[in-house]
Amino acid sequence: MLRRLPVVQLAVLAAVVAWGATQMDGFTSPSSLKAMSVIACLLALASLGQTLVIIIGGLDLAVPGYITLGAVSTVVLGGNQGWPLWLVALVVAAACAVAGGLSGAICHYLKVQSLVVTLGMSAVLIGGVVIATEANILGMPPASLGSWTAVMGTTFGLPFPPVVALTALAAASTWLFLGHTPAGRRLYATGANSRAAEGIGIRTGRVWIGTFAFGAASTGLTGMLIAGFTFGASVSVGDPYFYSGLAAVLVGGTALGSAQGDFVRTVLGALTLTGLTTILAGQGLGEGDTRILYGIAIILVVLAYGRGRRLRDRL
């Protein structure tokens, strides 16, 4: 039951909320909850691709590059040059998908570790942004984009921001895809044992390419939302989302090398980390302390997964 349902993640999230209510005045007020939900949803959406890549047995270090490309394109093309947002989104999704698909192909067919390939891809993307903009990124994204992440925004008259609805839709769609479609089962099978998956007719190369491409495209589009939320962009805008995103995936219960997990758990992990960092920030801790927290969380969760695998092997 613990593997199929996020019982532990829900319990931890409830504990964090209860702790925050006792430590900070107004922690559970509607405005505070909305603000934290927007931040958590952006973190979760930035981690969607990473979740799927980890399920198939990879690791994507190009997340900062995809986010930077999406955010900077939104400011330069959508804000400064007046491109319509749909066209900017199409360009960002296509560019990121090509980069991600190429990374997946290299990893699978040339048997190169994904962390090496994606680290290089991230450097290529960020370097390309620097060259294209001459490291002079000025301007703001279109004003209409800000409404998607406005804390006090509404969705069809309902009292929650559109990014919350978008995250809920992504979570439901991903849950249906992974658990109730042949393509989702092929993805899990590839992560569980690639050689065995090929033996039953699954084209694992296509799975790797498609997963990396989709993950890259979704991360780049999230970069556009981040630009709207921060009212700007820089070449380092995506850096915080790698460590925090990886922590959200692992804390949510998607384990490295286990072919287990889903995006719903990642959303719960993002909510937990956002609540925890809000509490710590309220107690005077800064960004450096937050990074230490993410690092400790990653180490502890990986150790717990490793311990769990050894116990299962004994049984």
C-alpha positions in Angstrom: 0.0 0.0 0.0 2.9 2.4 0.8 4.3 1.8 -2.7 1.0 2.4 -4.4 -0.4 5.3 -2.3 1.6 8.4 -1.1 0.6 7.8 2.5 4.0 8.7 4.0 4.2 11.9 1.8 0.8 13.0 2.9 1.7 12.4 6.6 4.9 14.4 6.2 3.1 17.3 4.5 0.5 17.3 7.3 3.2 17.4 9.9 4.9 20.3 8.2 1.7 22.3 8.0 1.0 21.6 11.6 4.5 22.7 12.6 4.2 25.9 10.5 0.9 26.7 12.2 2.6 26.6 15.6 5.7 28.5 14.5 4.4 31.3 12.3 1.4 33.6 12.7 -0.8 33.5 9.6 1.0 30.4 8.1 -2.4 28.8 7.3 -4.1 32.0 6.3 -5.7 31.9 2.8 -3.2 34.5 1.4 -0.2 32.6 2.8 -1.5 29.2 1.5 -2.0 30.7 -2.0 1.5 32.2 -2.1 3.1 28.9 -1.0 0.9 27.0 -3.5 2.1 29.1 -6.4 5.8 28.6 -5.5 5.2 24.9 -5.0 3.4 24.5 -8.3 6.2 26.2 -10.2 8.7 23.9 -8.5 6.5 20.8 -9.3 6.1 21.7 -12.9 9.8 22.3 -13.2 10.3 18.8 -11.8 7.8 17.0 -14.1 10.4 16.1 -16.7 12.9 15.0 -14.0 10.3 12.7 -12.5 9.8 10.8 -15.8 13.5 10.7 -16.5 14.3 9.2 -13.1 11.5 6.6 -13.6 13.2 5.3 -16.7 16.6 5.2 -15.0 18.2 8.5 -16.0 19.0 11.9 -14.5 18.5 15.2 -16.2 21.1 17.9 -15.2 19.9 20.2 -18.1 16.9 21.5 -16.1 18.5 24.9 -15.5 19.3 25.2 -19.3 15.7 24.5 -20.3 14.3 26.9 -17.7 16.7 29.6 -18.7 15.9 29.2 -22.4 12.2 29.4 -21.7 12.4 32.4 -19.4 14.8 34.4 -21.5 12.9 33.7 -24.7 9.7 35.0 -23.0 11.4 38.3 -22.1 13.3 38.8 -25.3 10.8 37.5 -27.9 7.5 38.0 -26.1 8.3 41.1 -24.2 10.8 43.1 -26.2 9.9 42.0 -29.8 6.2 41.5 -29.2 5.8 37.9 -30.4 2.5 36.3 -29.4 2.9 34.0 -26.4 1.6 31.0 -28.3 4.4 31.4 -30.8 7.0 31.9 -28.1 5.7 28.7 -26.4 5.9 26.8 -29.7 9.5 27.9 -30.3 10.6 27.1 -26.7 8.9 23.7 -26.6 10.4 22.7 -30.0 13.9 23.9 -29.1 13.9 22.2 -25.7 12.3 19.0 -27.2 15.1 18.7 -29.8 17.8 19.2 -27.1 16.2 16.7 -24.8 15.5 14.1 -27.5 19.1 14.4 -28.6 20.3 13.9 -25.0 18.1 10.8 -24.7 19.3 9.3 -28.0 23.0 9.8 -27.0 22.4 8.3 -23.6 20.6 5.2 -24.9 22.4 4.4 -28.2 25.9 5.4 -27.2 25.5 4.1 -23.6 26.7 7.4 -22.1 25.7 8.3 -18.5 22.8 10.7 -18.6 24.3 13.1 -16.0 27.3 13.7 -18.3 25.3 14.3 -21.4 22.7 16.5 -19.8 25.3 18.5 -18.0 26.9 19.3 -21.3 23.5 20.1 -22.9 22.8 22.5 -20.1 26.1 24.3 -20.8 25.3 24.4 -24.5 21.8 25.9 -23.9 22.9 28.5 -21.4 25.9 29.4 -23.5 23.7 29.8 -26.6 21.4 32.2 -24.6 24.4 34.3 -23.5 25.7 34.5 -27.1 22.3 35.3 -28.6 21.6 38.1 -26.0 25.2 39.2 -25.5 24.5 38.7 -21.8 22.3 41.7 -21.9 18.8 40.5 -20.9 16.6 43.5 -20.3 12.9 43.9 -20.4 9.9 42.2 -19.0 7.6 39.4 -20.2 4.1 40.2 -21.5 1.8 41.4 -18.8 -0.8 38.7 -19.6 1.7 36.0 -18.5 1.8 37.3 -15.0 -1.8 36.5 -14.5 -1.0 32.8 -14.6 1.1 33.0 -11.5 -0.6 35.9 -9.7 -1.1 34.9 -6.0 -4.5 36.5 -5.9 -5.5 35.4 -9.4 -8.6 33.4 -10.2 -9.4 30.5 -12.5 -12.7 30.8 -14.3 -14.0 32.7 -11.2 -12.7 30.2 -8.7 -10.4 31.5 -5.9 -7.1 30.0 -6.9 -4.4 30.9 -9.4 -4.3 29.4 -12.9 -0.9 27.8 -12.2 -2.5 25.7 -9.5 -5.2 24.4 -11.9 -2.5 23.7 -14.5 -0.5 21.7 -12.0 -3.6 19.7 -10.9 -4.4 19.0 -14.6 -0.8 17.9 -15.2 -0.9 15.6 -12.1 -4.1 14.0 -13.2 -3.0 13.6 -16.8 0.3 12.1 -15.8 -1.3 9.7 -13.3 -3.7 8.5 -16.1 -0.8 8.2 -18.6 1.6 6.3 -16.3 -0.9 4.0 -14.7 -3.6 3.4 -17.3 -2.0 3.4 -20.7 0.3 1.0 -22.6 2.8 3.8 -23.1 3.0 4.4 -19.4 3.6 0.8 -18.7 6.3 0.7 -21.3 8.0 3.6 -19.5 7.9 1.8 -16.1 9.1 -1.4 -17.8 12.1 0.4 -19.4 13.1 1.8 -16.0 12.8 -1.5 -14.2 14.9 -3.5 -16.7 15.8 -2.1 -20.1 17.1 -5.4 -21.5 14.0 -7.4 -20.4 11.8 -4.7 -21.8 13.5 -5.0 -25.2 13.0 -8.8 -24.9 9.2 -8.3 -24.8 9.2 -6.0 -27.8 9.5 -2.5 -26.2 11.6 -0.1 -28.2 13.4 1.4 -25.2 15.3 3.8 -27.5 12.0 5.5 -28.4 11.1 5.6 -24.7 14.3 7.3 -23.7 14.1 9.8 -26.6 10.4 10.6 -26.0 10.7 10.9 -22.2 13.7 13.3 -22.4 12.1 15.3 -25.2 8.8 15.7 -23.3 10.5 16.4 -20.1 12.7 19.1 -21.7 9.7 20.7 -23.4 7.6 20.8 -20.3 10.5 22.3 -18.3 11.1 25.0 -20.9 7.4 26.0 -20.8 7.7 26.2 -17.0 10.5 28.6 -17.6 8.0 30.9 -19.3 5.8 30.8 -16.2 8.8 31.5 -14.0 9.6 34.6 -16.1 6.0 35.8 -15.6 6.2 35.1 -11.8 9.6 36.9 -11.4 8.8 39.7 -14.0 12.1 39.1 -15.7 14.8 36.6 -16.5 18.6 36.0 -16.3 21.1 33.4 -17.3 20.9 31.9 -13.8 17.2 31.9 -13.4 17.0 28.1 -13.7 19.8 27.3 -11.3 17.7 27.0 -8.1 15.3 24.6 -9.7 17.7 21.8 -10.2 18.6 21.2 -6.6 15.1 22.0 -5.3 13.4 20.1 -8.1 15.5 17.0 -7.5 14.8 17.2 -3.8 11.1 17.5 -4.5 11.2 14.4 -6.7 13.1 12.3 -4.2 11.2 13.5 -1.1 8.0 12.8 -3.0 9.0 9.1 -3.3 10.3 8.7 -6.9 13.4 6.7 -6.2 16.6 6.7 -8.3 16.9 3.4 -10.1 13.7 1.9 -8.8 11.2 2.6 -11.6 8.7 3.7 -9.0 6.9 6.9 -8.4 4.8 9.4 -10.3 4.2 13.2 -10.6 1.5 13.3 -7.9 4.2 12.3 -5.4 6.4 15.0 -6.8 3.7 17.6 -6.2 3.4 16.5 -2.6 7.2 16.7 -2.3 7.2 20.2 -3.7 4.5 21.3 -1.3 6.4 19.8 1.6 9.7 21.5 0.7 8.0 24.9 0.1 6.2 24.8 3.5 9.4 23.8 5.2 11.5 26.5 3.6 8.8 29.1 4.4 9.1 28.1 8.0 12.8 28.2 8.0 12.8 31.6 6.2 10.5 32.9 8.9 13.0 31.9 11.5 15.8 33.9 9.8 17.5 31.3 7.7 18.8 32.3 4.2 19.3 30.8 0.8 22.5 29.0 1.9 20.7 27.3 4.7 18.0 26.2 2.2 20.5 24.7 -0.1 22.0 22.8 2.8 18.5 21.5 3.7 18.0 20.3 0.1 21.3 18.6 0.1 20.6 16.8 3.4 17.1 15.8 2.2 18.6 14.3 -1.0 21.3 12.4 1.0 18.8 11.0 3.6 16.2 10.0 1.0 18.8 8.2 -1.2 20.2 6.4 1.9 16.7 5.4 2.9 16.0 4.0 -0.6 19.2 2.1 -0.6 18.4 0.6 2.8 14.9 -0.4 1.6 16.4 -2.2 -1.5 18.8 -4.2 0.7 16.0 -5.2 3.0 13.8 -6.3 0.1 16.7 -8.3 -1.4 17.1 -10.2 1.9 13.4 -11.1 1.9 
